[in-house]
Amino acid sequence: MSTPREHIIKSYDDELTRLTGEIVRMGELAVTQLEAAIDVIERRDERAAQRVVINDDAIDHMEQEISHDVVRLLALRAPIAGDLRNVFAALRIAADIERIGDYAANVAKRSIPLSMVAPVTPTRSLGHLAELAAAEVRTVLKAYQERDAEAAYKVWKDDADLDDAYTALFRQLLTYMMEDPRNITPCTHLLFMAKNIERIGDHATNIAENVWFLVHGEPLTKQRVKRDLTSSPDMEPPV
């Protein structure tokens, strides 16, 4: 028979496990939203895009529930040290996932006016960008669930690949707009959508930093390589 203290510890561990599971499910829903947004772009389906936007409410609700659970854990368990890191990491990671869901919804919103104009070739490149971002989020969620700091660090480091893809698409879109003014409207929508997807990668790296801190108890102090060159004054489309 367990002592009262052992029972309390087991109960707390169960609560943390449940909280982690809820965050992972929330993250998977956010990734599914991104993939659905890309799908409606390719199908030029306005109604499906509106459903993706509406479904973002579910992610917002999950984030609110997780915040409530975190406050309850703080009040009832008064965690310290590593336990406190677990609780605060959950709160911060949930906030990042909520933003990922927002960006996926933004992509879906942009797909509605995009479907009303003639399609342009760079639209296909948006799918590749989204695949990279979705893979980052799924990998970092697994790292969080397994408390795998090294896997999280790899996501943090490899986000530069997403930056490269975003910069290449940015240049391609500029070229299309310069070649034909009729491309300006669809390419402008695609620019905003691409930026939303690039930001999803940034939130994946935020989650990776939180996993690192959760496991090691110290922040990830290395300087992350950023290869998003779109804000550079030298940015020009390829000749």
N, C-alpha and C positions, 0 to 999 in steps of 0.2 A: 504494500500500500504506500502511495506517495505521501511525502510530508506536504503541508500546506505551501511551503516555499517552492518545492518542486512543481506543484500543481500550477502556481502562479507563473513560473518561468515557462512551463509547457504551454499554458494558455497564451502568454505573450508571444511566444514563437509562432503559435498557430495564427495569431492575429497579423503578425508581420508577413507570414507566408500568404495569407489571404489578401493582404494589401498589395503585395508584390504581384500576385496573380491578377488582381483587378487592373493594375497599371499596365501589365503586359496585354491584357485583353483590350484595354482602351487604346493602346498603341497599335495593335493589330487592326482595330476598327479604323484608326486614322490612316493607316497604310492602304487599307481596302478602299477608303474614300478617295485617296489619290489615284489609285488604279481605276476606279470607276469614273473619275473625272477625265482621265486620259481616254477611256473607252468611249465616253460620250462625244469627245472631240472628234474621234475617228469616225463615229457613226453619225455625227452632226444631228444629235437627238436632243432637242430642247427640253422635252418633258423629263427625260432621264437626267439631264443636267440639273433641273429644278429639284428632282428628288435627292440628288447628291447634296445640294445646298441645304435642303430641309433636314437631311440626316445628320448634319453637323450638330444639331441640338442634342443628339444622343451623347456625343463626345463631351459637350459642355456639361451635360447632366452628370456624366461619370466623373468629371473633374471636380464638380461640386461635392459629390458623394465622397470622393477620396479626401478632399480637404476636410470634410466633416469627420471622417475616420481618423485623420491625423490629429485633429484637435482633441478628439476623444482619447486617443492614445496618450497624448501629452498630459491631459488632465488626470487620467486614471493610473497611468503607469509611471509617470515622471522619469522617463528614460535618461540615462547618462552615457557618456562616451560613445562606444560603437552603436549602442541601441539608439542613441539620439541621432547619430548620423543616418541610420536607417530611416528614421521617421522624416527627417528633413529632406533627405534625398528623394523620398517618395513624393513629398510635396512639390519639390522643384521639377522632378521628372514629369509629374502629372501636368504641371503648367506648360512645360515644353511640348508635351503631346497635344495639349489643347490648342496650342498655336499651330502645330502641324495640321491638325484638323481644319483650322481656319484657313490656312494656305491652300489646302486641298479644295475647300469650298470656293475659295476665290478663283481657282483654276476653272472649276465648273461654271461659275458665274460668267467668266470671260468667254467660255465656249458658246454661250447663247448668242451674243452678237457676232461671234466669229462664224457661226453656222449660217449667218445671213448674207455672207459675202463669198465670192469665189475662193475656193481652196488654194493654198500656196504650198509649194514643195517643202519648205522648212518645218511645216507642221509635223512631219514624220519624225524629225529630230527631237521634238518635245517628248515623244514616247521614250526615247533612249535616256534622256535626262531624268525622267520620272522613274525609270527602272533603277538607275543608280541611286537615287534618293530613297526609294522604297527598300532597296537592299541594305542601305546604311541603317535605316530605322529598324528593320527586322533584326539585323545583326546586333545592334546595340541593345535592343530589348532582350535578346537572348543573353547577352553579356550581363545585363542587369539582373535577370532572373537567376543566372548561375554565379553571380558575383565574380565575374571573370574580368579583372582589370586589364589584362593584356589584350583580350579581344576588343574591349572598349577603346583601348589606346590605338589599336589598328584602325578602327572606324574614324577616330579623331584625326589620325595622320592621313588616311586615304581620302578624306573629304576633298583634298586638293584635286583628285581626279574629277569630281563633280564640278569643281570650279573651272577646270580645263574645258569640260564639255559645255558648260554654260557660256564661257567666253567665246568658244567656237560658234555656238548657235547665235550669240549676240552679233558677231561679225557677219555671219551669214544673213541674218535678218536686215542688217544695215545695207548690205549689198543689194538685196532684193528691193528695198525701198528706194535706193538710188537709181536702180535700173528702170523702174517703172512706178510712177506715182500711184497707180491703182493698187499697188501692194502695200501702201502706207498703212491703211486701216487694219487689214488682217495682221500685218507684221507688228504693229503697235500692240495689238491684243496679245500676240505671241510673246513679245518682249516682257510684258507684265506677267504672263503665265510662267515664263522661264524663270523670272526673278523669284516668283513665289516658290517654285520648286527648289531653286538654289538656297532659299532661306530654310526650307525643310531640312536640307543637309546641315545647315548651321545649327539648327535645333538638335539634330542627331549628335553633333559634336558636343553640345551642351550636356546632353544626357551622358555621353561618354566621360566627360569631365566629372560629373557627379558620381558615376560608377567608380572611377578612379579614386575619388576622395572617400567614397563609402568604404572601399576595400582597404586603402592604405592610410587613411586618416590624415592625409595632407593633399593640398591642391596639386594639380598637374601644372607645373611651372614652365614647361618648355614652350617655346614660341611656335605656334602652329603655322605651317606654310599655307599662305593664301594665294591662290593663283587666279582669283577673279580679277581680271584686268579691265573690266568694263568701265570703271570710273577713271581710268588713266587718260590724261589729256592727249596721249599719243595713240589712243585707240582709233583705228581706221579700218574700214572694210578691206579685205584682200583685193589686190589689183587683178 
